[in-house]
Amino acid sequence: MQNRVRYYVDEHIGQAIVKGLFARGVDVVTAKESGLLGAPDEMHTKWAKSESRVIVTRVDDFVRLHAAGFGHARIVLVSQHSTIGETILGLMLIYQVLNASDVVGQVEFI
């Protein structure tokens, strides 16, 4: 599929999830890699949008930004109770079914 979804994971998403996505060929960048470790949520959101990346987080503050009209490519809020496997499966489903142009301005829950 052309124009694949690309992920941006904040510091609240574990490395096992990042490694699992990477092993499956998914383009994923971490907050650390982007130089935004510890930055305010608004900065993460702006950077991810500028790079057309879907934000993956466990922090519901990003959903509040969405509700306030703060622009983004897409946000995936991962439940605190989702296992590593469930999270990877959910993110892979989004990756396999959608393309980057399908994901603008939406919020998904895993």
C-alpha positions as a Markdown table, in Angstrom:
| # | Residue | x | y | z |
|---|---|---|---|---|
| 1 | Met | 0.0 | 0.0 | 0.0 |
| 2 | Gln | 1.3 | 3.4 | -0.9 |
| 3 | Asn | 1.5 | 6.2 | 1.6 |
| 4 | Arg | 1.7 | 4.0 | 4.8 |
| 5 | Val | 0.9 | 5.2 | 8.2 |
| 6 | Arg | 4.0 | 6.3 | 10.2 |
| 7 | Tyr | 4.0 | 6.3 | 14.0 |
| 8 | Tyr | 5.5 | 8.6 | 16.6 |
| 9 | Val | 5.5 | 7.1 | 20.1 |
| 10 | Asp | 5.9 | 9.2 | 23.1 |
| 11 | Glu | 7.9 | 8.3 | 26.2 |
| 12 | His | 4.9 | 6.5 | 27.8 |
| 13 | Ile | 5.0 | 3.7 | 25.2 |
| 14 | Gly | 7.5 | 0.9 | 26.0 |
| 15 | Gln | 10.4 | -0.2 | 23.9 |
| 16 | Ala | 8.9 | -3.7 | 23.4 |
| 17 | Ile | 6.1 | -2.1 | 21.4 |
| 18 | Val | 8.5 | 0.0 | 19.4 |
| 19 | Lys | 10.7 | -3.1 | 18.7 |
| 20 | Gly | 7.6 | -5.1 | 17.8 |
| 21 | Leu | 6.5 | -2.6 | 15.2 |
| 22 | Phe | 9.9 | -2.1 | 13.8 |
| 23 | Ala | 10.4 | -5.9 | 13.4 |
| 24 | Arg | 7.2 | -5.9 | 11.3 |
| 25 | Gly | 8.5 | -3.2 | 9.0 |
| 26 | Val | 6.6 | -0.2 | 10.4 |
| 27 | Asp | 8.2 | 3.3 | 10.3 |
| 28 | Val | 8.2 | 4.3 | 14.0 |
| 29 | Val | 10.1 | 7.2 | 15.7 |
| 30 | Thr | 10.3 | 7.7 | 19.4 |
| 31 | Ala | 10.2 | 10.9 | 21.4 |
| 32 | Lys | 13.9 | 10.3 | 22.3 |
| 33 | Glu | 14.9 | 9.9 | 18.7 |
| 34 | Ser | 13.0 | 13.2 | 17.8 |
| 35 | Gly | 14.7 | 15.1 | 20.6 |
| 36 | Leu | 11.4 | 15.7 | 22.3 |
| 37 | Leu | 11.8 | 13.6 | 25.5 |
| 38 | Gly | 10.1 | 15.5 | 28.3 |
| 39 | Ala | 8.7 | 18.2 | 26.0 |
| 40 | Pro | 5.1 | 19.6 | 26.5 |
| 41 | Asp | 2.4 | 17.6 | 24.7 |
| 42 | Glu | 1.8 | 20.5 | 22.3 |
| 43 | Met | 5.3 | 20.2 | 21.0 |
| 44 | His | 5.0 | 16.5 | 20.5 |
| 45 | Thr | 1.7 | 17.1 | 18.6 |
| 46 | Lys | 3.2 | 19.9 | 16.4 |
| 47 | Trp | 6.2 | 17.8 | 15.5 |
| 48 | Ala | 4.2 | 14.7 | 14.7 |
| 49 | Lys | 1.8 | 16.7 | 12.5 |
| 50 | Ser | 4.7 | 18.3 | 10.7 |
| 51 | Glu | 6.1 | 14.8 | 10.0 |
| 52 | Ser | 2.6 | 13.4 | 9.2 |
| 53 | Arg | 3.0 | 10.8 | 12.0 |
| 54 | Val | 0.3 | 9.3 | 14.1 |
| 55 | Ile | 0.9 | 9.9 | 17.8 |
| 56 | Val | 0.8 | 6.7 | 20.0 |
| 57 | Thr | 0.5 | 7.4 | 23.7 |
| 58 | Arg | -1.0 | 6.3 | 26.9 |
| 59 | Val | -1.7 | 9.9 | 28.1 |
| 60 | Asp | -5.2 | 11.2 | 27.6 |
| 61 | Asp | -3.9 | 14.8 | 27.6 |
| 62 | Phe | -3.5 | 14.4 | 23.8 |
| 63 | Val | -7.2 | 13.7 | 23.5 |
| 64 | Arg | -7.9 | 16.9 | 25.4 |
| 65 | Leu | -5.7 | 18.7 | 22.9 |
| 66 | His | -7.8 | 17.1 | 20.1 |
| 67 | Ala | -11.1 | 18.2 | 21.8 |
| 68 | Ala | -9.7 | 21.8 | 22.0 |
| 69 | Gly | -9.1 | 21.8 | 18.3 |
| 70 | Phe | -5.3 | 21.4 | 18.3 |
| 71 | Gly | -4.4 | 20.0 | 14.9 |
| 72 | His | -2.7 | 16.6 | 14.5 |
| 73 | Ala | -2.2 | 13.8 | 12.0 |
| 74 | Arg | -4.0 | 11.2 | 14.3 |
| 75 | Ile | -3.8 | 10.1 | 17.9 |
| 76 | Val | -3.9 | 6.5 | 19.1 |
| 77 | Leu | -4.6 | 6.4 | 22.8 |
| 78 | Val | -3.5 | 3.0 | 24.2 |
| 79 | Ser | -5.3 | 1.8 | 27.4 |
| 80 | Gln | -3.2 | 1.4 | 30.5 |
| 81 | His | -4.6 | -2.1 | 30.5 |
| 82 | Ser | -3.6 | -3.1 | 27.0 |
| 83 | Thr | -0.8 | -5.7 | 26.9 |
| 84 | Ile | 2.2 | -5.4 | 24.6 |
| 85 | Gly | 0.6 | -7.9 | 22.2 |
| 86 | Glu | -2.8 | -6.2 | 22.1 |
| 87 | Thr | -1.1 | -2.9 | 21.5 |
| 88 | Ile | 1.0 | -4.2 | 18.6 |
| 89 | Leu | -2.0 | -5.9 | 17.1 |
| 90 | Gly | -4.1 | -2.8 | 17.3 |
| 91 | Leu | -1.4 | -0.6 | 15.8 |
| 92 | Met | -0.8 | -3.2 | 13.0 |
| 93 | Leu | -4.5 | -3.2 | 12.2 |
| 94 | Ile | -4.4 | 0.6 | 11.7 |
| 95 | Tyr | -1.2 | 0.2 | 9.7 |
| 96 | Gln | -2.6 | -2.5 | 7.4 |
| 97 | Val | -6.0 | -0.9 | 6.8 |
| 98 | Leu | -5.4 | 2.8 | 6.6 |
| 99 | Asn | -3.1 | 5.0 | 4.6 |
| 100 | Ala | -1.7 | 8.3 | 5.8 |
| 101 | Ser | -4.4 | 10.4 | 4.1 |
| 102 | Asp | -7.1 | 8.4 | 6.0 |
| 103 | Val | -5.8 | 9.3 | 9.4 |
| 104 | Val | -5.8 | 13.1 | 9.6 |
| 105 | Gly | -7.4 | 14.5 | 12.7 |
| 106 | Gln | -8.9 | 11.3 | 14.1 |
| 107 | Val | -8.5 | 9.6 | 17.5 |
| 108 | Glu | -8.4 | 5.9 | 17.9 |
| 109 | Phe | -8.5 | 3.8 | 21.1 |
| 110 | Ile | -6.7 | 0.6 | 21.8 |
